[in-house]
């Protein structure tokens, strides 16, 4: 599933091509995604101009003067930009096209159909999908004091807490594993047992890991490609994720693998405590 770095890479890829442009039409070939695409969008969107493109958690927000298009890539979704004279014929999983007046096309491709395209006329932060989310990992609000206070009554494993969007958004399985390694914290440690020093290291690790992943264009997930059809390269930098049985790049110990919350966790028994 595309995680925050992949979604941010997508945002940065499409924003320059559609910001300031006016929608001519929306072509909906398959409306049955995670939630049905509102049929009314064929009348609502034409004539509206994209003012900006932002990200909240793993949602993309295309802002217009009349409202906001919310997009989620789901497990296998991607967005592609095509120039007016180079748009290929739609394939089986090309479910939606946003066509702009200059001929630019923003195409939504989603083989598994767990993605979403929704419309919200009000303030986006009040949308039910966004209203109760935790802070962005790059925000000033996500700091050691906040994290310590959020975790002080949580007996669940820190890995599970870190992946909870009510605690902090966008830290999926890959980046939770990597962040805990850099912070020197074992994924099974009870969240409420983290010391102040550990919360400081973890906040710094989350910010650093996500930033480096964005700079690398995300990870080479099986279904993820950016707006140019390219995969990311952060996978080449993994310290623990997907490396069970291999040696730790720092100490030489064997990387261990366990299951937490039906997801795989990877850690170094020597570097993480």
RODRENLO-981211 format. One line per 2 residues: number of its first residue (from 1); their letters; for each residue x, y, z of N, C-alpha, C. Coordinates in steps of 0.2 Angstrom, whole numbers, plus 5000, padded with zeros to 4 digits. Layout:
NUM> A> X Y Z X Y Z X Y Z ~ ...
//
This chain:
1> XX> 5004 4994 5000 5000 5000 5000 5004 5006 5000 ~ 5003 5011 4996 5007 5017 4996 5006 5021 5003
3> XX> 5012 5022 5006 5012 5026 5012 5013 5033 5011 ~ 5014 5037 5016 5015 5044 5016 5020 5046 5011
5> XX> 5026 5043 5011 5031 5046 5006 5029 5045 4999 ~ 5026 5039 4997 5023 5038 4990 5018 5043 4989
7> XX> 5013 5045 4993 5008 5049 4992 5011 5056 4991 ~ 5016 5058 4995 5019 5065 4995 5023 5065 4988
9> XX> 5026 5060 4986 5029 5060 4980 5024 5061 4974 ~ 5018 5058 4974 5013 5059 4970 5011 5066 4970
11> XX> 5009 5069 4975 5007 5076 4976 5012 5080 4972 ~ 5018 5079 4974 5023 5084 4971 5024 5083 4963
13> XX> 5022 5077 4961 5023 5075 4954 5017 5078 4950 ~ 5011 5078 4953 5005 5081 4949 5004 5088 4950
15> XX> 5006 5091 4956 5004 5098 4957 5006 5103 4952 ~ 5012 5103 4949 5014 5108 4944 5010 5107 4938
17> XX> 5007 5101 4937 5004 5100 4930 4997 5102 4930 ~ 4994 5103 4936 4986 5104 4936 4985 5110 4940
19> XX> 4989 5113 4944 4988 5119 4948 4986 5125 4943 ~ 4981 5128 4945 4979 5134 4940 4975 5132 4934
21> XX> 4974 5126 4933 4971 5124 4927 4963 5122 4929 ~ 4959 5123 4923 4952 5122 4924 4950 5115 4921
23> XX> 4945 5112 4925 4943 5106 4923 4938 5106 4918 ~ 4939 5103 4912 4934 5103 4907 4928 5097 4908
25> XX> 4931 5091 4910 4926 5086 4911 4929 5081 4916 ~ 4925 5077 4919 4928 5071 4922 4925 5065 4919
27> XX> 4929 5060 4917 4926 5054 4914 4927 5048 4919 ~ 4921 5045 4921 4921 5040 4926 4919 5034 4922
29> XX> 4924 5029 4922 4923 5023 4919 4921 5017 4924 ~ 4923 5018 4930 4921 5013 4935 4920 5017 4942
31> XX> 4914 5018 4944 4912 5022 4950 4913 5018 4956 ~ 4913 5011 4956 4913 5007 4962 4920 5006 4965
33> XX> 4923 5011 4968 4929 5010 4971 4928 5009 4979 ~ 4932 5011 4983 4931 5009 4990 4924 5012 4993
35> XX> 4923 5018 4991 4916 5021 4991 4914 5024 4984 ~ 4908 5023 4982 4906 5025 4976 4908 5032 4974
37> XX> 4910 5033 4968 4912 5040 4966 4905 5044 4965 ~ 4904 5050 4968 4897 5053 4967 4896 5054 4959
39> XX> 4890 5052 4957 4889 5053 4950 4888 5061 4948 ~ 4887 5065 4953 4886 5072 4953 4892 5076 4951
41> XX> 4898 5072 4951 4904 5076 4950 4904 5077 4942 ~ 4901 5074 4938 4901 5075 4931 4898 5082 4930
43> XX> 4894 5085 4934 4891 5091 4934 4894 5096 4938 ~ 4897 5094 4944 4900 5098 4949 4907 5101 4947
45> XX> 4911 5097 4944 4918 5099 4943 4919 5103 4936 ~ 4916 5102 4931 4918 5106 4925 4917 5113 4926
47> XX> 4922 5117 4924 4922 5124 4925 4926 5126 4931 ~ 4928 5121 4936 4931 5123 4942 4939 5123 4941
49> XX> 4942 5127 4944 4950 5128 4943 4953 5125 4950 ~ 4958 5121 4948 4962 5118 4954 4967 5124 4957
51> XX> 4966 5126 4963 4969 5131 4966 4976 5129 4969 ~ 4976 5123 4972 4982 5120 4975 4981 5113 4976
53> XX> 4986 5109 4977 4986 5102 4979 4990 5101 4985 ~ 4986 5098 4990 4989 5097 4996 4989 5089 4998
55> XX> 4992 5087 5004 4991 5081 5007 4989 5081 5014 ~ 4985 5077 5016 4983 5076 5023 4983 5069 5025
57> XX> 4988 5066 5029 4989 5059 5030 4991 5056 5023 ~ 4987 5051 5021 4988 5048 5015 4982 5050 5009
59> XX> 4979 5056 5011 4974 5058 5006 4977 5064 5002 ~ 4975 5064 4996 4977 5070 4992 4971 5075 4992
61> XX> 4972 5081 4992 4967 5086 4992 4968 5091 4986 ~ 4963 5091 4981 4963 5095 4976 4958 5101 4977
63> XX> 4961 5107 4979 4957 5112 4981 4954 5117 4975 ~ 4947 5118 4976 4944 5123 4971 4941 5128 4975
65> XX> 4938 5133 4972 4935 5138 4976 4928 5136 4978 ~ 4925 5131 4975 4919 5128 4977 4919 5122 4982
67> XX> 4925 5119 4983 4926 5113 4987 4932 5110 4986 ~ 4932 5103 4988 4939 5100 4988 4938 5092 4985
69> XX> 4942 5090 4981 4942 5083 4979 4947 5079 4983 ~ 4944 5074 4987 4948 5070 4991 4950 5064 4987
71> XX> 4956 5062 4986 4958 5056 4983 4963 5052 4988 ~ 4961 5045 4988 4965 5040 4991 4968 5035 4987
73> XX> 4974 5033 4987 4977 5028 4982 4975 5021 4984 ~ 4972 5020 4990 4971 5013 4992 4977 5009 4993
75> XX> 4976 5003 4990 4982 4998 4991 4986 4998 4984 ~ 4983 5000 4979 4986 4999 4972 4985 5005 4967
77> XX> 4982 5010 4970 4981 5016 4966 4987 5020 4964 ~ 4986 5023 4958 4992 5028 4956 4988 5033 4951
79> XX> 4992 5039 4951 4989 5044 4947 4995 5046 4941 ~ 4992 5047 4935 4997 5048 4930 4995 5055 4926
81> XX> 5000 5058 4924 4999 5065 4920 5000 5063 4913 ~ 4996 5065 4909 4997 5065 4902 4996 5072 4898
83> XX> 5000 5073 4894 4999 5079 4890 4994 5078 4885 ~ 4991 5084 4882 4985 5084 4878 4986 5080 4872
85> XX> 4992 5079 4869 4994 5076 4863 4997 5069 4864 ~ 4997 5066 4870 5001 5060 4872 4997 5056 4877
87> XX> 4990 5056 4877 4986 5052 4881 4984 5046 4878 ~ 4987 5040 4881 4985 5033 4878 4978 5031 4879
89> XX> 4976 5027 4876 4969 5024 4877 4969 5021 4884 ~ 4963 5022 4887 4962 5019 4893 4962 5012 4893
91> XX> 4965 5009 4899 4966 5002 4900 4961 5000 4905 ~ 4961 4993 4906 4956 4990 4911 4955 4994 4917
93> XX> 4960 4995 4920 4960 4998 4927 4961 5006 4928 ~ 4960 5009 4922 4960 5016 4922 4953 5019 4923
95> XX> 4951 5020 4929 4944 5021 4931 4942 5028 4930 ~ 4946 5033 4931 4944 5040 4931 4949 5044 4927
97> XX> 4947 5049 4923 4951 5054 4920 4948 5061 4922 ~ 4952 5065 4924 4951 5073 4925 4954 5076 4919
99> XX> 4950 5079 4915 4952 5082 4908 4952 5089 4909 ~ 4957 5093 4908 4958 5100 4909 4957 5103 4902
101> XX> 4955 5110 4902 4954 5113 4896 4960 5114 4892 ~ 4966 5113 4894 4972 5114 4890 4974 5107 4887
103> XX> 4969 5102 4889 4971 5095 4886 4974 5090 4891 ~ 4977 5093 4896 4981 5089 4901 4976 5084 4904
105> XX> 4978 5078 4906 4974 5073 4908 4977 5070 4915 ~ 4973 5070 4920 4975 5067 4926 4971 5060 4927
107> XX> 4975 5054 4926 4971 5048 4926 4972 5044 4932 ~ 4967 5041 4935 4967 5037 4941 4967 5030 4939
109> XX> 4972 5026 4941 4973 5019 4939 4973 5015 4946 ~ 4968 5010 4946 4968 5006 4953 4965 4999 4952
111> XX> 4970 4994 4951 4968 4987 4950 4964 4984 4955 ~ 4965 4986 4961 4961 4983 4967 4955 4987 4969
113> XX> 4954 4993 4966 4948 4997 4968 4947 4998 4975 ~ 4952 4999 4979 4952 5001 4986 4953 5008 4987
115> XX> 4954 5012 4981 4955 5019 4982 4949 5023 4982 ~ 4949 5029 4982 4943 5033 4983 4944 5040 4979
117> XX> 4939 5043 4977 4938 5050 4974 4932 5052 4977 ~ 4932 5057 4981 4926 5060 4984 4926 5068 4984
119> XX> 4920 5071 4985 4920 5078 4985 4917 5081 4991 ~ 4920 5086 4994 4918 5089 5000 4918 5097 4999
121> XX> 4911 5100 5000 4911 5107 4998 4913 5111 5004 ~ 4914 5108 5010 4915 5112 5016 4923 5112 5018
123> XX> 4925 5114 5023 4932 5114 5025 4934 5107 5026 ~ 4940 5105 5022 4942 5098 5022 4944 5095 5029
125> XX> 4946 5099 5033 4948 5096 5040 4941 5094 5044 ~ 4935 5096 5041 4929 5094 5044 4926 5087 5041
127> XX> 4929 5085 5036 4927 5079 5032 4928 5073 5037 ~ 4923 5069 5038 4923 5063 5043 4930 5059 5042
129> XX> 4932 5058 5036 4939 5054 5035 4945 5058 5038 ~ 4944 5065 5039 4950 5069 5041 4949 5072 5048
131> XX> 4943 5072 5050 4942 5076 5056 4946 5074 5063 ~ 4947 5067 5063 4950 5064 5069 4957 5062 5069
133> XX> 4960 5064 5064 4967 5062 5063 4972 5065 5067 ~ 4977 5062 5069 4983 5064 5073 4987 5069 5069
135> XX> 4992 5072 5072 4996 5077 5068 5000 5074 5063 ~ 5002 5079 5058 5007 5077 5053 5014 5076 5056
137> XX> 5017 5071 5053 5024 5069 5056 5029 5075 5055 ~ 5028 5079 5050 5033 5084 5049 5031 5091 5053
139> XX> 5025 5091 5056 5023 5097 5060 5026 5098 5066 ~ 5026 5104 5069 5029 5106 5075 5025 5102 5081
141> XX> 5018 5101 5079 5014 5098 5084 5016 5091 5086 ~ 5020 5087 5081 5022 5081 5082 5029 5081 5085
143> XX> 5030 5081 5092 5036 5082 5096 5036 5077 5101 ~ 5042 5077 5105 5043 5072 5110 5038 5073 5116
145> XX> 5036 5079 5118 5031 5080 5123 5024 5078 5121 ~ 5022 5079 5115 5016 5077 5113 5016 5069 5113
147> XX> 5021 5066 5110 5021 5059 5109 5021 5055 5116 ~ 5025 5058 5121 5025 5055 5127 5018 5056 5131
149> XX> 5015 5061 5130 5008 5062 5133 5003 5057 5130 ~ 5004 5056 5123 4999 5052 5120 5000 5045 5121
151> XX> 5006 5043 5123 5007 5036 5124 5007 5034 5132 ~ 5006 5038 5136 5008 5037 5143 5003 5032 5146
153> XX> 4997 5031 5143 4992 5026 5146 4991 5020 5141 ~ 4996 5019 5136 4995 5014 5131 4999 5008 5132
155> XX> 4996 5003 5134 5000 4997 5135 5002 4993 5129 ~ 4999 4994 5123 5000 4991 5117 5008 4992 5115
157> XX> 5010 4988 5110 5017 4989 5108 5018 4995 5104 ~ 5024 4998 5105 5025 5005 5102 5024 5004 5094
159> XX> 5026 4999 5091 5025 4998 5084 5018 4999 5082 ~ 5013 4996 5086 5006 4997 5084 5004 5004 5085
161> XX> 5006 5007 5091 5004 5014 5092 5007 5019 5087 ~ 5013 5018 5085 5016 5022 5080 5012 5022 5073
163> XX> 5009 5016 5072 5005 5015 5065 4998 5018 5066 ~ 4996 5020 5072 4989 5022 5073 4988 5030 5071
165> XX> 4984 5031 5066 4983 5038 5063 4980 5043 5068 ~ 4978 5040 5074 4975 5045 5079 4981 5048 5083
167> XX> 4987 5044 5083 4993 5046 5086 4997 5051 5082 ~ 4999 5048 5076 5002 5052 5071 5000 5049 5064
169> XX> 4999 5053 5059 4997 5051 5053 5003 5048 5048 ~ 5001 5044 5044 5006 5042 5038 5012 5038 5040
171> XX> 5012 5035 5046 5018 5031 5047 5016 5023 5047 ~ 5016 5021 5041 5014 5014 5039 5019 5009 5041
173> XX> 5018 5003 5039 5022 4997 5042 5030 4998 5040 ~ 5031 4999 5034 5038 5000 5032 5042 5005 5036
175> XX> 5039 5011 5036 5043 5017 5040 5042 5016 5047 ~ 5037 5013 5050 5037 5011 5057 5043 5007 5059
177> XX> 5044 5002 5055 5050 4997 5056 5056 5001 5056 ~ 5057 5005 5051 5064 5008 5050 5065 5014 5055
179> XX> 5060 5017 5057 5060 5022 5062 5062 5019 5069 ~ 5059 5014 5071 5061 5011 5077 5068 5008 5077
181> XX> 5070 5006 5072 5077 5004 5071 5082 5010 5073 ~ 5081 5015 5069 5085 5021 5070 5085 5024 5077
183> XX> 5079 5023 5080 5078 5026 5087 5080 5021 5093 ~ 5082 5015 5090 5085 5010 5095 5080 5007 5099
185> XX> 5074 5006 5097 5068 5004 5101 5065 4997 5098 ~ 5064 4992 5102 5061 4986 5099 5054 4987 5098
187> XX> 5051 4984 5093 5044 4986 5091 5039 4983 5096 ~ 5041 4978 5100 5037 4975 5105 5036 4979 5112
189> XX> 5041 4984 5113 5041 4987 5119 5034 4991 5120 ~ 5031 4991 5126 5025 4994 5128 5026 5002 5127
191> XX> 5021 5004 5123 5022 5012 5122 5022 5016 5128 ~ 5019 5014 5133 5019 5018 5139 5026 5018 5143
193> XX> 5030 5013 5141 5036 5012 5144 5042 5016 5141 ~ 5041 5020 5136 5046 5023 5132 5048 5029 5137
195> XX> 5055 5030 5137 5057 5036 5141 5057 5042 5137 ~ 5058 5048 5141 5058 5054 5137 5064 5054 5132
197> XX> 5070 5051 5133 5075 5051 5128 5073 5047 5122 ~ 5069 5041 5124 5067 5037 5118 5062 5040 5114
199> XX> 5057 5044 5117 5052 5048 5113 5056 5053 5108 ~ 5061 5056 5111 5065 5061 5107 5068 5058 5101
201> XX> 5071 5052 5102 5074 5049 5097 5069 5046 5092 ~ 5063 5044 5094 5058 5041 5090 5055 5047 5085
203> XX> 5054 5052 5088 5051 5058 5084 5056 5060 5079 ~ 5063 5061 5081 5068 5063 5076 5069 5057 5070
205> XX> 5068 5051 5072 5069 5045 5068 5063 5045 5063 ~ 5057 5046 5065 5051 5046 5061 5052 5052 5055
207> XX> 5054 5058 5058 5054 5063 5053 5060 5062 5048 ~ 5066 5060 5050 5071 5058 5046 5070 5053 5041
209> XX> 5067 5047 5043 5066 5042 5039 5061 5044 5033 ~ 5055 5047 5035 5050 5049 5030 5053 5054 5025
211> XX> 5057 5059 5028 5060 5064 5023 5065 5060 5018 ~ 5069 5056 5021 5074 5052 5016 5070 5048 5011
213> XX> 5064 5045 5013 5060 5041 5009 5057 5046 5003 ~ 5055 5052 5005 5052 5056 5000 5057 5058 4995
215> XX> 5063 5060 4998 5069 5062 4993 5071 5056 4988 ~ 5070 5050 4990 5071 5044 4986 5065 5042 4982
217> XX> 5060 5046 4982 5054 5045 4978 5050 5039 4981 ~ 5050 5037 4987 5046 5032 4990 5050 5025 4989
219> XX> 5046 5020 4991 5049 5013 4990 5046 5010 4984 ~ 5050 5004 4982 5048 5001 4976 5043 4996 4978
221> XX> 5037 4998 4980 5031 4994 4982 5029 4991 4975 ~ 5026 4985 4976 5024 4981 4970 5019 4985 4965
223> XX> 5015 4989 4968 5009 4992 4964 5010 4999 4964 ~ 5016 5002 4967 5016 5009 4967 5021 5012 4961
225> XX> 5018 5017 4958 5023 5021 4953 5021 5028 4954 ~ 5025 5033 4953 5024 5040 4953 5020 5042 4947
227> XX> 5019 5049 4946 5015 5052 4941 5019 5051 4934 ~ 5025 5049 4934 5029 5048 4928 5030 5040 4927
229> XX> 5026 5036 4931 5027 5029 4930 5033 5026 4933 ~ 5037 5029 4937 5043 5026 4940 5042 5024 4947
231> XX> 5045 5019 4949 5045 5017 4956 5050 5021 4960 ~ 5049 5021 4967 5054 5024 4971 5060 5019 4973
233> XX> 5065 5022 4977 5071 5019 4978 5073 5018 4985 ~ 5069 5020 4990 5070 5020 4997 5072 5013 4999
235> XX> 5069 5008 4995 5070 5001 4997 5077 4999 4998 ~ 5081 5002 4994 5088 5001 4994 5092 5003 5000
237> XX> 5088 5007 5004 5091 5009 5010 5088 5006 5017 ~ 5084 5001 5016 5081 4998 5022 5086 4995 5026
239> XX> 5085 4996 5033 5090 4993 5038 5087 4987 5041 ~ 5080 4986 5041 5077 4980 5044 5072 4978 5040
241> XX> 5068 4982 5037 5061 4980 5034 5063 4975 5028 ~ 5060 4969 5029 5060 4964 5024 5067 4960 5024
243> XX> 5071 4961 5029 5078 4958 5029 5079 4953 5034 ~ 5073 4949 5036 5074 4944 5041 5079 4939 5039
245> XX> 5083 4937 5044 5088 4932 5042 5095 4935 5039 ~ 5094 4941 5037 5100 4944 5035 5104 4948 5041
247> XX> 5110 4950 5040 5114 4953 5045 5113 4960 5046 ~ 5113 4963 5052 5112 4970 5053 5117 4974 5050
249> XX> 5116 4979 5047 5121 4983 5043 5125 4987 5048 ~ 5123 4987 5055 5127 4991 5060 5131 4986 5064
251> XX> 5128 4981 5067 5131 4976 5071 5133 4969 5069 ~ 5130 4967 5064 5131 4960 5061 5126 4955 5064
253> XX> 5122 4957 5069 5117 4952 5071 5112 4950 5066 ~ 5108 4945 5067 5103 4943 5062 5097 4947 5063
255> XX> 5094 4949 5058 5088 4953 5059 5082 4948 5060 ~ 5078 4949 5065 5072 4945 5067 5066 4947 5064
257> XX> 5061 4943 5063 5054 4944 5061 5049 4941 5065 ~ 5044 4945 5067 5039 4943 5071 5032 4946 5068
259> XX> 5026 4944 5070 5020 4947 5068 5017 4951 5073 ~ 5015 4957 5072 5011 4961 5076 5005 4964 5073
261> XX> 4999 4963 5076 4993 4966 5073 4992 4963 5065 ~ 4994 4957 5064 4994 4954 5057 4998 4957 5052
263> XX> 5003 4961 5055 5008 4964 5050 5015 4962 5052 ~ 5020 4961 5048 5027 4959 5049 5031 4964 5052
265> XX> 5034 4963 5058 5039 4967 5061 5046 4965 5060 ~ 5051 4969 5059 5058 4967 5058 5062 4971 5063
267> XX> 5067 4968 5066 5071 4972 5071 5078 4968 5072 ~ 5082 4972 5075 5089 4969 5077 5089 4968 5084
269> XX> 5090 4962 5087 5089 4961 5094 5095 4964 5098 ~ 5101 4966 5094 5106 4969 5098 5106 4977 5098
271> XX> 5103 4980 5092 5103 4987 5092 5097 4990 5095 ~ 5091 4986 5095 5085 4988 5098 5083 4985 5104
273> X> 5081 4989 5109 5080 4987 5116 5073 4989 5118
//
